[in-house]
């Protein structure tokens, strides 16, 4: 296996590559429909449903981000 990766001339440092990706990445958010359910102990359970048609109805996934309750946070936007 050869190491074929060649960074851009201005992004030789791994730190610069990380920062560049964070600054220039597209911020297109996925449209979600939020549902808030109240639990018996008076807490909230927040469920975000994908609000666009899905081509393959057999695909299902769950993103869990317990701390921020924000599905559009970078930690939740896995690529």
N, CA, C and O atoms as a GROMACS GRO file, in nm:
protein
  316
    1UNK      N    1   0.085  -0.117   0.000
    1UNK     CA    2   0.000   0.000   0.000
    1UNK      C    3   0.090   0.124   0.000
    1UNK      O    4   0.176   0.139   0.086
    2UNK      N    5   0.068   0.209  -0.095
    2UNK     CA    6   0.151   0.329  -0.103
    2UNK      C    7   0.080   0.447  -0.036
    2UNK      O    8  -0.043   0.450  -0.026
    3UNK      N    9   0.159   0.542   0.008
    3UNK     CA   10   0.104   0.661   0.071
    3UNK      C   11   0.087   0.766  -0.038
    3UNK      O   12   0.178   0.845  -0.062
    4UNK      N   13  -0.030   0.767  -0.104
    4UNK     CA   14  -0.054   0.854  -0.220
    4UNK      C   15  -0.110   0.990  -0.180
    4UNK      O   16  -0.125   1.078  -0.265
    5UNK      N   17  -0.141   1.010  -0.053
    5UNK     CA   18  -0.198   1.138  -0.011
    5UNK      C   19  -0.095   1.249  -0.020
    5UNK      O   20   0.015   1.238   0.033
    6UNK      N   21  -0.132   1.356  -0.088
    6UNK     CA   22  -0.048   1.474  -0.099
    6UNK      C   23  -0.131   1.596  -0.059
    6UNK      O   24  -0.223   1.633  -0.131
    7UNK      N   25  -0.101   1.658   0.055
    7UNK     CA   26  -0.179   1.775   0.097
    7UNK      C   27  -0.153   1.893   0.005
    7UNK      O   28  -0.051   1.898  -0.064
    8UNK      N   29  -0.244   1.987   0.005
    8UNK     CA   30  -0.225   2.111  -0.071
    8UNK      C   31  -0.098   2.180  -0.021
    8UNK      O   32  -0.061   2.164   0.095
    9UNK      N   33  -0.032   2.254  -0.106
    9UNK     CA   34   0.096   2.314  -0.071
    9UNK      C   35   0.085   2.407   0.050
    9UNK      O   36   0.182   2.423   0.124
   10UNK      N   37  -0.030   2.467   0.070
   10UNK     CA   38  -0.047   2.560   0.182
   10UNK      C   39  -0.101   2.492   0.307
   10UNK      O   40  -0.124   2.558   0.409
   11UNK      N   41  -0.123   2.360   0.300
   11UNK     CA   42  -0.176   2.285   0.415
   11UNK      C   43  -0.086   2.168   0.452
   11UNK      O   44  -0.134   2.058   0.479
   12UNK      N   45   0.044   2.190   0.455
   12UNK     CA   46   0.137   2.082   0.486
   12UNK      C   47   0.122   2.032   0.630
   12UNK      O   48   0.143   1.913   0.656
   13UNK      N   49   0.088   2.119   0.722
   13UNK     CA   50   0.075   2.081   0.862
   13UNK      C   51  -0.060   2.011   0.886
   13UNK      O   52  -0.162   2.058   0.836
   14UNK      N   53  -0.060   1.900   0.961
   14UNK     CA   54  -0.188   1.835   0.995
   14UNK      C   55  -0.283   1.929   1.070
   14UNK      O   56  -0.404   1.918   1.056
   15UNK      N   57  -0.228   2.020   1.149
   15UNK     CA   58  -0.312   2.114   1.222
   15UNK      C   59  -0.383   2.208   1.126
   15UNK      O   60  -0.501   2.237   1.143
   16UNK      N   61  -0.313   2.255   1.026
   16UNK     CA   62  -0.375   2.343   0.927
   16UNK      C   63  -0.483   2.268   0.849
   16UNK      O   64  -0.587   2.325   0.817
   17UNK      N   65  -0.459   2.141   0.819
   17UNK     CA   66  -0.558   2.062   0.747
   17UNK      C   67  -0.686   2.050   0.830
   17UNK      O   68  -0.796   2.060   0.775
   18UNK      N   69  -0.673   2.029   0.960
   18UNK     CA   70  -0.789   2.018   1.049
   18UNK      C   71  -0.867   2.149   1.053
   18UNK      O   72  -0.989   2.149   1.039
   19UNK      N   73  -0.796   2.260   1.072
   19UNK     CA   74  -0.862   2.390   1.080
   19UNK      C   75  -0.926   2.426   0.947
   19UNK      O   76  -1.037   2.479   0.945
   20UNK      N   77  -0.859   2.398   0.838
   20UNK     CA   78  -0.911   2.430   0.704
   20UNK      C   79  -1.044   2.356   0.681
   20UNK      O   80  -1.140   2.416   0.632
   21UNK      N   81  -1.050   2.230   0.716
   21UNK     CA   82  -1.174   2.154   0.700
   21UNK      C   83  -1.287   2.211   0.781
   21UNK      O   84  -1.401   2.219   0.734
   22UNK      N   85  -1.257   2.252   0.903
   22UNK     CA   86  -1.361   2.308   0.990
   22UNK      C   87  -1.413   2.442   0.937
   22UNK      O   88  -1.532   2.471   0.948
   23UNK      N   89  -1.324   2.522   0.880
   23UNK     CA   90  -1.363   2.655   0.832
   23UNK      C   91  -1.432   2.653   0.695
   23UNK      O   92  -1.514   2.739   0.666
   24UNK      N   93  -1.398   2.557   0.612
   24UNK     CA   94  -1.447   2.559   0.474
   24UNK      C   95  -1.553   2.454   0.443
   24UNK      O   96  -1.608   2.454   0.333
   25UNK      N   97  -1.582   2.366   0.537
   25UNK     CA   98  -1.681   2.260   0.514
   25UNK      C   99  -1.819   2.320   0.491
   25UNK      O  100  -1.856   2.420   0.553
   26UNK      N  101  -1.894   2.260   0.402
   26UNK     CA  102  -2.030   2.304   0.374
   26UNK      C  103  -2.116   2.289   0.499
   26UNK      O  104  -2.103   2.191   0.572
   27UNK      N  105  -2.202   2.384   0.524
   27UNK     CA  106  -2.289   2.382   0.641
   27UNK      C  107  -2.434   2.352   0.603
   27UNK      O  108  -2.526   2.398   0.669
   28UNK      N  109  -2.453   2.274   0.498
   28UNK     CA  110  -2.589   2.238   0.459
   28UNK      C  111  -2.646   2.146   0.566
   28UNK      O  112  -2.597   2.036   0.587
   29UNK      N  113  -2.750   2.193   0.631
   29UNK     CA  114  -2.809   2.115   0.738
   29UNK      C  115  -2.920   2.025   0.684
   29UNK      O  116  -2.987   2.058   0.587
   30UNK      N  117  -2.936   1.914   0.748
   30UNK     CA  118  -3.040   1.820   0.711
   30UNK      C  119  -3.171   1.869   0.770
   30UNK      O  120  -3.176   1.900   0.889
   31UNK      N  121  -3.279   1.878   0.690
   31UNK     CA  122  -3.407   1.922   0.745
   31UNK      C  123  -3.466   1.817   0.840
   31UNK      O  124  -3.483   1.701   0.804
   32UNK      N  125  -3.494   1.861   0.961
   32UNK     CA  126  -3.545   1.771   1.063
   32UNK      C  127  -3.678   1.821   1.117
   32UNK      O  128  -3.707   1.941   1.118
   33UNK      N  129  -3.758   1.727   1.162
   33UNK     CA  130  -3.882   1.759   1.232
   33UNK      C  131  -3.863   1.712   1.376
   33UNK      O  132  -3.841   1.593   1.399
   34UNK      N  133  -3.870   1.803   1.470
   34UNK     CA  134  -3.840   1.773   1.611
   34UNK      C  135  -3.967   1.737   1.687
   34UNK      O  136  -4.070   1.805   1.677
   35UNK      N  137  -3.957   1.630   1.764
   35UNK     CA  138  -4.066   1.585   1.850
   35UNK      C  139  -4.013   1.581   1.993
   35UNK      O  140  -3.909   1.520   2.019
   36UNK      N  141  -4.082   1.643   2.085
   36UNK     CA  142  -4.040   1.646   2.225
   36UNK      C  143  -4.143   1.572   2.308
   36UNK      O  144  -4.260   1.609   2.312
   37UNK      N  145  -4.097   1.466   2.373
   37UNK     CA  146  -4.185   1.385   2.459
   37UNK      C  147  -4.147   1.409   2.604
   37UNK      O  148  -4.029   1.415   2.638
   38UNK      N  149  -4.246   1.423   2.688
   38UNK     CA  150  -4.220   1.440   2.831
   38UNK      C  151  -4.223   1.304   2.898
   38UNK      O  152  -4.317   1.227   2.880
   39UNK      N  153  -4.119   1.274   2.974
   39UNK     CA  154  -4.108   1.145   3.042
   39UNK      C  155  -4.182   1.151   3.176
   39UNK      O  156  -4.216   1.260   3.222
   40UNK      N  157  -4.209   1.036   3.238
   40UNK     CA  158  -4.280   1.034   3.366
   40UNK      C  159  -4.210   1.114   3.476
   40UNK      O  160  -4.276   1.164   3.568
   41UNK      N  161  -4.077   1.128   3.469
   41UNK     CA  162  -4.006   1.205   3.571
   41UNK      C  163  -3.992   1.352   3.531
   41UNK      O  164  -3.906   1.423   3.584
   42UNK      N  165  -4.075   1.397   3.436
   42UNK     CA  166  -4.082   1.536   3.393
   42UNK      C  167  -3.954   1.584   3.323
   42UNK      O  168  -3.920   1.702   3.330
   43UNK      N  169  -3.887   1.493   3.256
   43UNK     CA  170  -3.772   1.529   3.173
   43UNK      C  171  -3.818   1.530   3.029
   43UNK      O  172  -3.933   1.493   3.001
   44UNK      N  173  -3.734   1.569   2.938
   44UNK     CA  174  -3.769   1.572   2.796
   44UNK      C  175  -3.688   1.471   2.718
   44UNK      O  176  -3.568   1.456   2.739
   45UNK      N  177  -3.756   1.404   2.628
   45UNK     CA  178  -3.691   1.316   2.531
   45UNK      C  179  -3.711   1.382   2.396
   45UNK      O  180  -3.824   1.397   2.350
   46UNK      N  181  -3.602   1.422   2.333
   46UNK     CA  182  -3.609   1.495   2.207
   46UNK      C  183  -3.576   1.398   2.094
   46UNK      O  184  -3.470   1.335   2.095
   47UNK      N  185  -3.667   1.386   1.999
   47UNK     CA  186  -3.648   1.296   1.885
   47UNK      C  187  -3.654   1.380   1.758
   47UNK      O  188  -3.752   1.451   1.734
   48UNK      N  189  -3.550   1.370   1.678
   48UNK     CA  190  -3.546   1.440   1.549
   48UNK      C  191  -3.571   1.340   1.438
   48UNK      O  192  -3.500   1.240   1.426
   49UNK      N  193  -3.672   1.368   1.356
   49UNK     CA  194  -3.707   1.281   1.244
   49UNK      C  195  -3.656   1.347   1.116
   49UNK      O  196  -3.667   1.468   1.099
   50UNK      N  197  -3.602   1.267   1.026
   50UNK     CA  198  -3.560   1.317   0.896
   50UNK      C  199  -3.684   1.363   0.821
   50UNK      O  200  -3.780   1.288   0.808
   51UNK      N  201  -3.682   1.486   0.773
   51UNK     CA  202  -3.800   1.545   0.712
   51UNK      C  203  -3.792   1.549   0.560
   51UNK      O  204  -3.852   1.636   0.496
   52UNK      N  205  -3.719   1.456   0.501
   52UNK     CA  206  -3.710   1.446   0.355
   52UNK      C  207  -3.736   1.301   0.316
   52UNK      O  208  -3.718   1.211   0.397
   53UNK      N  209  -3.779   1.279   0.193
   53UNK     CA  210  -3.804   1.141   0.149
   53UNK      C  211  -3.675   1.058   0.151
   53UNK      O  212  -3.568   1.108   0.117
   54UNK      N  213  -3.688   0.934   0.190
   54UNK     CA  214  -3.574   0.842   0.193
   54UNK      C  215  -3.593   0.742   0.080
   54UNK      O  216  -3.700   0.684   0.064
   55UNK      N  217  -3.487   0.723   0.001
   55UNK     CA  218  -3.497   0.631  -0.113
   55UNK      C  219  -3.515   0.486  -0.069
   55UNK      O  220  -3.600   0.414  -0.122
   56UNK      N  221  -3.434   0.444   0.026
   56UNK     CA  222  -3.438   0.306   0.072
   56UNK      C  223  -3.501   0.302   0.211
   56UNK      O  224  -3.436   0.337   0.310
   57UNK      N  225  -3.627   0.261   0.219
   57UNK     CA  226  -3.701   0.263   0.346
   57UNK      C  227  -3.645   0.164   0.448
   57UNK      O  228  -3.679   0.172   0.566
   58UNK      N  229  -3.560   0.071   0.405
   58UNK     CA  230  -3.503  -0.025   0.500
   58UNK      C  231  -3.387   0.035   0.579
   58UNK      O  232  -3.344  -0.023   0.679
   59UNK      N  233  -3.335   0.149   0.535
   59UNK     CA  234  -3.226   0.214   0.608
   59UNK      C  235  -3.279   0.287   0.730
   59UNK      O  236  -3.370   0.370   0.719
   60UNK      N  237  -3.224   0.256   0.844
   60UNK     CA  238  -3.262   0.322   0.968
   60UNK      C  239  -3.135   0.347   1.048
   60UNK      O  240  -3.044   0.263   1.050
   61UNK      N  241  -3.129   0.462   1.113
   61UNK     CA  242  -3.016   0.488   1.201
   61UNK      C  243  -3.058   0.584   1.310
   61UNK      O  244  -3.156   0.658   1.296
   62UNK      N  245  -2.983   0.582   1.416
   62UNK     CA  246  -3.011   0.668   1.531
   62UNK      C  247  -2.883   0.743   1.564
   62UNK      O  248  -2.776   0.682   1.576
   63UNK      N  249  -2.894   0.874   1.581
   63UNK     CA  250  -2.781   0.955   1.627
   63UNK      C  251  -2.813   0.995   1.770
   63UNK      O  252  -2.916   1.057   1.796
   64UNK      N  253  -2.724   0.960   1.860
   64UNK     CA  254  -2.746   0.992   2.000
   64UNK      C  255  -2.641   1.093   2.043
   64UNK      O  256  -2.521   1.067   2.034
   65UNK      N  257  -2.686   1.206   2.091
   65UNK     CA  258  -2.596   1.308   2.141
   65UNK      C  259  -2.659   1.358   2.271
   65UNK      O  260  -2.734   1.456   2.271
   66UNK      N  261  -2.629   1.292   2.379
   66UNK     CA  262  -2.698   1.317   2.505
   66UNK      C  263  -2.671   1.454   2.564
   66UNK      O  264  -2.757   1.508   2.634
   67UNK      N  265  -2.556   1.512   2.540
   67UNK     CA  266  -2.519   1.632   2.612
   67UNK      C  267  -2.577   1.760   2.554
   67UNK      O  268  -2.619   1.848   2.629
   68UNK      N  269  -2.581   1.772   2.421
   68UNK     CA  270  -2.618   1.901   2.364
   68UNK      C  271  -2.762   1.909   2.316
   68UNK      O  272  -2.815   2.019   2.301
   69UNK      N  273  -2.825   1.797   2.293
   69UNK     CA  274  -2.961   1.794   2.238
   69UNK      C  275  -2.971   1.869   2.105
   69UNK      O  276  -3.075   1.927   2.073
   70UNK      N  277  -2.864   1.868   2.029
   70UNK     CA  278  -2.865   1.939   1.901
   70UNK      C  279  -2.817   1.844   1.791
   70UNK      O  280  -2.699   1.809   1.787
   71UNK      N  281  -2.906   1.805   1.704
   71UNK     CA  282  -2.871   1.711   1.597
   71UNK      C  283  -2.781   1.775   1.492
   71UNK      O  284  -2.714   1.704   1.417
   72UNK      N  285  -2.777   1.906   1.485
   72UNK     CA  286  -2.695   1.972   1.384
   72UNK      C  287  -2.558   2.013   1.438
   72UNK      O  288  -2.488   2.091   1.372
   73UNK      N  289  -2.518   1.964   1.553
   73UNK     CA  290  -2.385   1.991   1.605
   73UNK      C  291  -2.284   1.910   1.524
   73UNK      O  292  -2.319   1.804   1.473
   74UNK      N  293  -2.161   1.956   1.511
   74UNK     CA  294  -2.061   1.882   1.433
   74UNK      C  295  -2.040   1.739   1.481
   74UNK      O  296  -2.011   1.651   1.400
   75UNK      N  297  -2.055   1.712   1.612
   75UNK     CA  298  -2.038   1.577   1.661
   75UNK      C  299  -2.144   1.484   1.606
   75UNK      O  300  -2.120   1.363   1.595
   76UNK      N  301  -2.259   1.535   1.572
   76UNK     CA  302  -2.369   1.453   1.522
   76UNK      C  303  -2.366   1.437   1.371
   76UNK      O  304  -2.431   1.348   1.317
   77UNK      N  305  -2.295   1.520   1.302
   77UNK     CA  306  -2.293   1.518   1.156
   77UNK      C  307  -2.180   1.433   1.105
   77UNK      O  308  -2.082   1.485   1.052
   78UNK      N  309  -2.192   1.305   1.120
   78UNK     CA  310  -2.091   1.213   1.069
   78UNK      C  311  -2.102   1.202   0.920
   78UNK      O  312  -2.211   1.202   0.865
   79UNK      N  313  -1.988   1.193   0.854
   79UNK     CA  314  -1.992   1.179   0.709
   79UNK      C  315  -1.957   1.039   0.667
   79UNK      O  316  -1.955   1.008   0.548
   0.00000   0.00000   0.00000
